[in-house]
Amino acid sequence: MRNPILTGAAALVLIVCGALPAAATPTFYSQLSSESQRCVECHQETTPVLYQQWGESRHYRGNVGCYECHGVNTDSSNALEHNGFKIHVIVTPKDCSRCHERQYAEMENSHHAKAGEILGSLDNELADVVEGNKKFYGKSALLVNGCLQCHGSEVKLKNGEPTVDTWPNDGIGRLNVDGSRGSCSACHLRHSFSVAQARQPETCGRCHLGPDHPQKEIYEASRHGIAYVANKDKMNMDSSKWVVGEDYWAAPTCATCHMSATKDQPTTHDVGTRISWNNRPPVSVRPEVTDAKLGLTNKLNWKQRRANMKDVCFACHNENYVNNFYEQYDGLIQLYNEKFGAPGKKLYGMLKKGGLITAQPFDEKIDWTWFKIWHHQGRRARHGASMMQPDYTHWHGLFEVAEAFYTDYLPEAREAAAAGLKAGGVKAKAAQKVNAYIDEMLNSDNHRWFIGKQSAAEKAERAKEREAFKARYGK
């Protein structure tokens, strides 16, 4: 029996990137394979919606049918018998790679592909232990319904069928039984695989929203998001060739900036190649640092990645505008890192190491306070600055960081130190170091306002500004 995958499926390549891969160009089928024709005859009746979605796709126009994707080729480890065929339920990136080799390689080397490796993180501790239990097939039902739906489950099979605790799941970092990572259908929703849908910001917003990573909300409230809503009908979203500045210019979407083509760059499925700060950790770091820890082989340093993103920006903005934006963005990251992120992280480490708080996460108030400072409020501030949304940068960001830092975190650290002093011995020595570090921090330029140590000149300047404000707006 011939293998139709190897002879043609150019349609999906166009869906994914708008251009054929550099490898050998496949050809379209002249007609649907006999295997897929048998599938279609049945699924027209049993699952008409899936049949219609496929009928609207470019796969249909290329005569790429059910069997070309679901039929077992060489790997039968995830196969089951179905109406006389050996098929697999879950189509993996490895299956797609038979036609989309470049896209598969880019995705496999991206942060998205590592998203499923969250066990052991504080986020996982919350969903698995603090908020959950182990009563759903040995897992937390919250983990299965929440975290893993975005991050990806480790798929397991029983008699060829995926198990209920691991499927359905289209998480971007899904760990598949054939060893591949990810799910193409996380972004390219089956079975239509609409290019326009994949480019919508709402597609990314399925996972990139909420208190700890509100990129969708930030985008919607930014100038870019406002322009998108106002000009959606001008975006040419279903075009095979979708080059910013050529095929559309009314607004960018997430795909525009992070994945899609420019006049000088091809598309990419490695979403990290245009990001110059990693704002996920308590202290922002350059992306090559975390890439190395994750075992990714991307050799681009942050300056090269920034140049890639600037190339996108230059489609609409001049050099001075783009350079000034990045200097403003860097300034905010450095402010957060220096004033709150780095000292907060160091203080928390001192408390843990000194035995002044327990090793168990989230069993004391200070654990929650520090987690929300960097994981929620701090991320919102940093993401807000990265996407030019001032309200998320300030009121939903550093305002909440500062409020929690001064009124909750430092007093709770002092309280833990006081208990250590009372306990005596090793804990008392650790407490002394903690108190000394807090005193040193509060006497620094960043924090001395809190203990009334602003200089006379600074106090006079603030008083003058307040009086001017009162004169303008006071009754």
NORWO-V591651 format. One record per pair of residues at least 12 apart in sequence whose ideal C-beta (glycine too) atoms are under 8 Angstrom apart, sorted by the first residue. I is the first residue (numbers start at 0). GAP is how many residues later the second one is. Records with the same first field share a line. If there is no record, write none. Layout:
I=GAP, GAP
This chain:
0=34
2=70
3=25, 29, 60, 63, 64
4=63, 68, 93, 94
5=20, 92
6=19, 20, 22
7=18, 19, 20, 21, 54, 55, 56
8=17, 50, 53, 55, 59, 89, 90
9=15, 16, 17, 18, 52, 89
10=17, 46, 47, 48, 49, 50, 51, 53
11=46, 47, 50, 52, 84, 87, 88, 181
12=13, 86, 87, 90
13=44, 181, 226
14=42, 43, 173, 178, 179, 180, 183
15=84, 87, 168, 172, 182, 251, 253
16=86, 244, 249, 250, 252
17=177, 221, 222, 223, 224, 242, 243, 249
18=222, 242, 247, 248
20=79, 80, 81, 82
21=80
22=78, 79
25=73
27=33, 34, 35
28=33, 34, 35
29=33
30=32
31=31, 33
32=30, 32, 34, 35
34=30, 31, 32, 36, 50
35=27, 29, 30, 31, 32
36=28
37=45
38=26, 27, 28, 31, 46
39=25, 26
41=41
42=23
49=140, 141
52=137, 138, 139
53=12, 137, 138
55=136, 138
56=134, 135, 136, 137
57=135, 137
58=132, 134
66=18, 20
68=22, 26, 27
69=17, 18, 19, 21
70=14, 15, 16
71=14, 15, 16
72=22, 25
74=19, 103
76=100, 101
77=12, 79, 82, 99, 100
78=81
79=79, 80, 81
80=79
87=72
88=71, 72, 73, 78
89=65, 72, 77, 86, 87
90=93, 94, 99
91=84, 85, 86, 88, 91
92=14, 15, 83, 87, 88, 89, 90, 91
93=82, 84, 85, 86
94=83
95=88
96=83
102=166
103=76, 165
105=162, 163, 164
106=74, 75, 77, 162, 163
107=72, 73, 74
108=161, 187, 188, 189
109=159, 160, 161, 162, 186, 188
110=160, 161, 179, 180, 183, 185
111=60, 61, 70, 159
112=59, 60, 68, 69
113=59, 67, 180, 182
114=35, 36, 37, 56, 57, 58
115=32, 35, 36, 37, 38, 55, 57, 58, 59, 65
116=56
117=29, 33
121=239, 240, 249, 253
122=24, 252
123=19, 23
124=236, 237
125=236
126=13, 15, 16, 19, 20
127=12, 14, 15
129=231, 232
135=29
136=26, 27, 28
137=27
138=26
143=21, 22
147=21, 23
148=20, 21, 22
149=21, 22, 56, 57
150=20, 21, 22
151=17, 19, 20, 21, 22, 23, 29, 30, 31
152=12, 13, 14, 16, 18, 21, 22
153=12, 20, 21
154=12, 14, 19, 20, 21, 22
155=21
156=20
168=14
169=13, 15, 16
170=12, 15
171=14, 15, 35
173=12
186=16, 17
188=14
193=44
194=42, 43, 44, 45, 47
195=41, 42
197=57
198=36, 38, 43, 54, 56, 57, 61
199=37, 53
200=15, 18, 19, 24, 27, 52, 53, 54
201=14
202=51
203=12, 50, 51
204=14
207=46
210=165, 169
211=163, 164, 167, 168
212=166, 170
213=166, 169, 178, 182
214=39, 168, 172
216=175
217=162, 165, 166, 169, 171, 174
218=35, 168, 170
220=168, 170, 171
221=165, 166, 167
222=165
223=27, 28, 163, 164
224=26
226=23, 24
227=22, 23, 24, 25
229=20, 21
230=19, 20
233=14, 16
234=13, 15, 16, 18
235=12
240=20
241=18, 19
242=17, 18, 19, 20
243=12, 16, 17, 18, 68, 71, 72
244=17, 18, 70, 71
245=17
248=66, 67
251=60, 64
255=56
256=17, 52, 55
257=13, 16, 17
258=12
261=49, 50, 53
262=52
263=47
264=43, 46, 47
269=28
271=15, 19, 24, 26, 33
272=25, 27, 32, 35
273=31, 32, 34, 35, 38
274=12, 30, 34
275=26, 27, 29, 30, 33, 50
276=25, 52, 56, 105, 109
277=12
278=54, 100, 103, 104, 107
279=99
280=93
281=59, 62, 63, 92, 93, 96
282=54, 58, 59, 62, 91
283=49, 52, 53, 57, 98
285=15, 16
286=15, 18
287=12, 13, 14
305=20
309=12, 16
312=12
324=63
327=57
328=56, 57
331=49, 50, 53, 61
332=49, 52
334=63
335=42, 45, 46, 62, 65
337=108
338=107, 108
339=33, 34, 38, 58, 61, 62, 65
340=33, 37
342=98
343=26, 29, 30, 61, 65
344=29
345=91
346=62, 66, 87, 90, 91, 94
347=18, 22
349=80, 83, 84, 87
350=15, 62, 65, 83
352=77
353=66, 72, 73, 75, 76, 77, 79, 80
354=65, 71, 72, 75
355=60, 61, 63, 64, 71, 74, 75, 78
356=59
364=43, 47
365=43, 46, 47, 50
368=35, 39, 40, 43
369=39
371=32
372=28, 31, 32, 36
375=24
376=19, 20, 21, 23, 24, 27
377=19, 23
379=12, 13, 16, 17, 20
380=12, 13, 15, 16, 17, 20
381=15
383=12, 13
384=12
405=44
409=28, 32
412=21, 25
413=21, 24
415=15, 18
416=14, 15, 17, 18, 21
417=13
418=12
419=14
